[in-house]
């Protein structure tokens, strides 16, 4: 990958050209998505409804929402303030 960034013909001085990867950058933070689901669960909303709400609110797939929640849930259980400080 790094070798492709250098001038391939070797005629000029060695120059490194760094380019941003194409594609869409992540717009929402996984912690925000997980905090939304966590707060809904604390309010008594069923898990599936909380996931559906997060999918609609953040325009993320079900797998991304449940993945973010499974990663952040142990942190929220240890310190619930993490879910409210957003």
N, C-alpha and C positions, 0 to 999 in steps of 0.2 A: 504494500500500500504506500509506504513512504517512498519507495523507489519510483513509483509512477508519478509522484509529485515533482521530481526533478526533471530537468530538460532532457528528453530522451536522446536527442541527436548528439549532444555533447559539444556542439560548436561554440556555444556561449560560455560565459562563466557559470558556475553552478548556481542556480537560482531555485529557491524553494517557493512554490506557489501553493498556498493553502486555500482551499475552497470549502464552503459550507456544504454539508451533505444535502442532497435534494430531498424534498418531501416536507411534510407538515411537522412542525415542532409541537411538542406536548403543550397543550394550552391549560390543562387543569392539573392540579397537584393531587396525587393519589391520597394524600392525607386529608384533603378537603372532602373527597368523595367518601372516604372511610368514616370521617367525622359526621357527615350527614347521616349515614346509615346508623352509626352508633347512637347519635342523639335521637333518631327516630325510634330505635329499639328501647332506649331509656324511657321514652314517652309512652311505651306500651304498644307501638305499632308492630304488627307481625313482620318477620324478616323479609318475606317475599314482597310485601307491600313497600317496605323501606328500600329494598333493592330496586323495585320498579320506579319509585320516586326519584332515586338517585340517577337511574338511567335516563329519565326524562329531564331532570334538572341539569345534568352535566353532559348529556348527549354521549354517553359512554355505553359500551356493550355490557351485557350481564357478566361475562367473564372478567372484564376489567374491574367492574364494581366489586364483585365477590372476591377477586384476587387482592384488591387494595384493602378490603375489609379484613381479610384473613391475615394480611401482613401487619396491619396497624392495630387490630383488636387487642393483642397482648399488651401493647404500649398504653392503650386507652384504659385497660383494666388496672394497670399499675398506677397510672396517673390520669384520672378523668379530666383534669384541666387541659390536657393536650387536645381534647376534642372540642373544647370551648374557646381556646385561644387561636382563632383563625381570622 
